[in-house]
Every structure is written in C-alpha cells, then in structure tokens.
Amino acid sequence: MIRAVPHPILLNPPETIQTDRLVMRSTRAGDGPALFDSIVRSLPSLRRYPATMEWVLSTPTLDACEAFCREQHAEWILRRGLMLMLFEKATQQHVGCIGLRDFQWAVPRAEIGYWVSTPHGGKGYITEGLRAMTPFCFEQLQLRRVEAFPDEENVASCRVCERAGYTREGVLRGREIDPRNRSLRSMTVYAVTR
C-alpha cells in the first residue's frame, strides 16, 4: 500500500547533509559570491551541454548569483525546488551544486540535477553528493522515484548516475533543445526507486 505524502510544506527535511568529504546545505543569503566564483571558473565546461542548463549561456553577475541563492532558499521553504550547495569540508570551498526540481507529489517523484566546479571535477564529489541525496529523497521527502536526465553525449554525467546506483532506463530522443542552435538533444534517463 502506498502511503500518501503529507502536504510538502509540512515536511521538515534538514537543510544540511554531511558526507565524508562534503557539507551539503541549502542556499542562503550571502552565498552569491561563492556561487559566482564557481560558475565563472566552470563556464567553458558547463556550456558544452546547455540544453538542460540554459542559464549558463548568459554572463553571470554577482548580483544575479546572490538573487538566485535567495530565490532558491524561498523555493526550499515552499518545497518547489531544493538546491544544495556542496562545500569541501577540508577547505570550505564551494565544489558544486545538486538540486531537486519538477516535483510530482502525487507520485511522488522529482528530477535531480547537478554540476561540479571545474577545479574540483574528477574527484568524485558529485557522485558522493548524489549517493547522499538518494536516501535523503526517500527518507526525508518520502519520494518513491528520483530521475536524472543527463545529455546523452555527456558521458561523465552518465557515469556519475551509474556510480551513484541509478539505473539507465533508456534515451529520450529530442527531449530538449540546444538554445544556441535550436537543434534537438537526446537525454539519457536514469532513475532510482524506493
């Protein structure tokens, strides 16, 4: 029997998750500079797959990053989106973000997305964060399914899903549009269920 999820705003997920190497926490006022720095350092790699992150095509500003962090905190409170910033425990440096969006509370399910700051890529931080987010989704948010949709050509992102225990379910042909040239992009479907 499937148990109904209470009204999402009544859920009380912790705003911080810790792993061996990471402190993962919701955005807050004052996080803009750290986010701005990570984005600026990572734009060339992030812009390789803009179909799912169209925001990377605009030039970031410090004010826009600060506004985004505050907006994401409001989304957290309303349970419409849950963005976590990942900080390396040893240095307190921002290393990336993992977020939940497109909640379908009737199922309940959500889509998970992530990106790593280029200087911290290849260290397994996103895999570690994704592994921590999965039980958080099931236990704290009472979700039954979590989905990821990396670009089919983004092999590194697909490997992150696989290392974190997500199952490859197939490819959605032409699911997104590349905003640069309006070409269709295919997304690989990965999911984990409760």
N, C-alpha and C positions, 0 to 999 in steps of 0.2 A: 504494500500500500504506500502510495506517495503522500508524504506529509506536506501540507500547504505551508509555504513560506509566509511568515508574518509580513505586514507592510514593511517594505525595505527600509524606510526611515527609522523603524523601531529596532533594526539590527544594530548591534554595537561592536563592530569589528575594531580591533586595536589599530591605532594609527602608526604603529611601529612593529616591524618584524626584524628579527636578528638572525643571521646565519653565522657560520664560522668566520667569514671574512667581511660580511656586509651589515650595515644598518640600512634598512629599507623603511622609509617613512613617507607619510602623505606630505604633499607640498604645503607650504605656509608662506606668509608674508616674509619677505627678506630672502627668499630662495632664488630670486631672479638673477642675481649676478653669477651664481654657480651654474645655473642652467644656461645662461647666455654664453659663458666661457666654454662649456662642453659643446654646445651647438656650433659655435664658431670654429672650434677645433675639428669638428666632425662633419662639416657641411659637404666636402667632396665625397665622402663615402655615403652619407645619408642621401645625397642627391642621385645616387645610382638607381634607387628604387622609389621614386616619388609617388607612385600610384596609390600607395596606402598612407603616405605621409606628405600630402601636398604642401603642408606648411614649410617644408624645407626649401621650397623654391623661392620664397621671399627672403629678403635680407633681414636677419634678426636685429632687434634693438634691445637694449637693456630694459627700457620701459615695457616693451611688448612681452618680454620674458617674465618680468615681475607681475604684469597683469595676468598672464597665463597661469602663473603659480597661484595667485589669489583666486582666479576663476576655478581652477581645479580643486582648490580647497572647498569652495562652495559646492561644487559637484559632488565631492566626497560626502559632505554633510547631507545632501539630498539623495545620495546613493544612485546618482545618474552616471557617474564615472568615478573610478578610483585609481588615481595616479600615485605611484610611489616613486620617489627619487631614491637611487641607490648610492650609498656612500661607502667607501672603503674604510673599514674600522681602523686600520693602522695609520692612515694619513688624513682621514676625514674628507678626502677628495670625492667630488661627485663623479661617478663612473657610468651612469646611465639611468634609464627610466623603464619601468614596467607599469602598464596601465590596463584597466578593465573598462570596457565600454559596450554599448549596444546590449544592455541588459534586457533579457526577456524573462521577466519574473514569473510569468505563468508557467514556464517550463520547469524550473528556472535554469537559465544559461547566460553566458556572457562571452564576449570576444576579448582575447588578451593580445596585447601588442607590446613591443619592447624595442629599445635601441641602446647601443653601447657607445660611449665616448671613445673616439678613435684612439687616443693614447692608452686606453685600457682594454682595447679589443684583444681577443685571443687568450685571455686569462681565465675564461670560464665564469665570469661574473654574472652574465645574463642567464646562463644555464643554472647556476646556483640560485639566483633570484627566482627563476621560473619554478624550480623544484620547491622552493619555499612558498611560492604563491599558490600552488595547486592545493595543498591541504588547507590553506587559508580560505580559498574559494569554497571548498566543500564544507569545512567546519564552521567558519565564521559567517559566511554569506549563504550557506545552505544551498549552493548551486548543485546541479546534477550533471552539468556539462560545461566544459570550457573549451573554446575553439580558438585556433590561431590560423591566420591566412597569409603566410609569407609569399612573396613573389616567387613564382616557380623557378626563376633564374637565380634567386638569392640562396645559393647553396649553403652558406654559413648560417643563415637564419633557419633553414630547414633542419640543419644538423643540431641546432640548439633545441628545437622541438623534440627531435628524436632522443637526444641525450637526456632531456628532462622527462622522458617517459610518455610523450604524446604519440598517438597512433596516426600514421598517414592514412587518410581516408580517400584521397583522390585529388584531382585537379579540376578547378572550376575555370573553364576556358572563357576568356574575355570577361572576367568578373569586374575588372577595374579599367580605368582609362588613364593612360600616362598623360598628365596635364601639359607636358611640354610639346608633344606632337600628336596628341589625340589618338594614339594607337592603343589597341586593346591589350591588356596584360592578363596573363593567366595566374591564378593563385593556387597554391597547394593548400589543401585542407588538412589540418592536424587537429586532433581533439583528444581529450581525456574525459572519461565519465566516472561518476561516483560508483 
